[in-house]
Amino acid sequence: MRFAQTAPLLFTGATAALALPLGSTGDTMHEIVAREARYDQSCSRKIPGTDKTYEPKARKALSDATQLALVALEGYNLEVNGFAESSAFSHYFGPGDTDQVKNMMQAISNIRLPVDDDDDGSQGYFVDIKCGSDQDKEECGRSVLAVTNAKPGETVVVLCDKFFSDKTVQTKQDLESKTFGTRRGQWCQTGENFPFFEVAGLTLFHELTHLHTVGQRAGLSERPDPEGFDSAGTVDVYVQGSDDDRKHYEKLEPWQAARKLHQLWEEHNGDESKYKPMTPTVENAESYAAAALEFYFLKNCGWDAIPHLAMATEL
């Protein structure tokens, strides 16, 4: 799940430890590969206090999430300023993570390279999208953006009411909210930090990586969950682990915690006497989502690094 708080700003993604079984949704599965979703009927309702329904924003968020992954995946083939060589990648991952990150981007974008003449690469996989806090009353609290069920066999992401609010900084924008340009009010204006670029698709991207089926397709290994099952889905570094581990990420936003995780690993790899994190970078949800978001804007704005973000690496 993801939380949106005001002071300090913090929103967290659901790990398997927090995910609750949401039950079967039958024929309401969403086929990501086609991007023509049959969302749960809950998404056809009106958002409380508005005349809008949930579904258009949910659809756009999923489209943007897959677009972020596609751009990152395409970036592996660039001879200059490629994704794996970019600051977007190195803020969150090390050189040894290259193949695993590529696999995750491929899983999110749902593109499969043909393995033989009979495989056209069009086969996809399914997730369920539910809309509204009433779809998970226990987990969709006032500050929660989304809840993900990471249990094997379950494919549910619930987008809570907070996700759909025009006042929620993390999700009020989409990739088309601004045009690309350097003038004020455009995406490529200078002097902005990570939150300026956040879109609803970032949250959904983060949530999708928590799913067991996505983790499996990305090649992540199954890991024990306190609830009594194993899941290949990602976790949230600020939720996973012991109190001693989590204190390293206190009061950090998810993208900051993801950078901190990478920083701690680099320090430990350089000096084994330094703190060793409990979570590998490739098992942390926000690491993938934030890297994809950063690269999207690097590529579209023609930057080597997002101005101002380089100043935020020391946390």
C-alpha positions, 0 to 999 in steps of 0.5 A: 500500500502507499500512504500520503501524509502531509508532515512529514511526507511519506507514502508506503507501498504494500509489502506481502506482510501487509497485503490482505487476501482480497478474494477472487474477482472472476472475469474482471481481470485486466489484460495489461498487454492490450491496455484495454482493461475490464476493470472491476465494476467498482471503477464504474462508480462516481468518485465521492463528492464528484461527477467523475467516475474512477475508471478514466484516472485508473486507466490513465495511471496504468497506461502511464505506468506501462509507458514508463517501463517501455521507455526504460526498456527501450533505453537499454538499446540506446548507444548514447545516454542509455538507461543502464548508464544513466543517473536514473539507474545509478541513483537506485541500482548497481552495475550487477542489477542491470539484467534484473532491472531490465526483466522488471521493466519488461514484466511491467510493460508486458513485452515478451521477446519471441522465443521461437517462430510460433511465439509472437510475443503477444501473450500477456498476464492479468491484474485486477484493478479495484477502485475506492476505499470501500474495496479494502476498508481495513487498509485504505485509511485516510492517508493510503493511496493504494493497496496491493495483494502480494499473495501467490494466486492473487492479482489485486490492486486497490486504488483508494479514494486518496489516489483519485483526489485532485489534492493528492500531490503524488497522484494528481498529475499524469504524463500529459499534465504538462508539455515538454519545454523549459518554460515555467509550468512545463515538465523541463523547467529547472530547479525542481525536485523529484515530487515535481515529476510524480504522476499517478502512474508512478504509484501504480508502477510501484504497486504492480511490482508488489504482485507475486506474478510480476515478481515471478515474471521478472525473475525475483525469487520467492521469499517468506512472508510473516503471513505464512506464504512465500511471494516473489513480489517486491517489498518496501524497505521502510516496512520490511526488516527489523526496527534497526533496519527501518530506522535508516529510512525514517521520515524519508519519502519512498524515492529517498528511501530507495536512494538511501538503500542503494547508498547503504549497499555501496558503503557496505560493499566498499567497507564490510564493517559498515551497515549491511541493509536487510533488503537488496535493491532489486527487491524494493518496489520504489527503486524500480518505479523511481528509476523508470520515472527519472529516466522518462524525464531525462530522455524527454527533456534531454538531460544527463541528470534531473537538475536539482536531484543530484543535490539530493543523493546525500540523505 
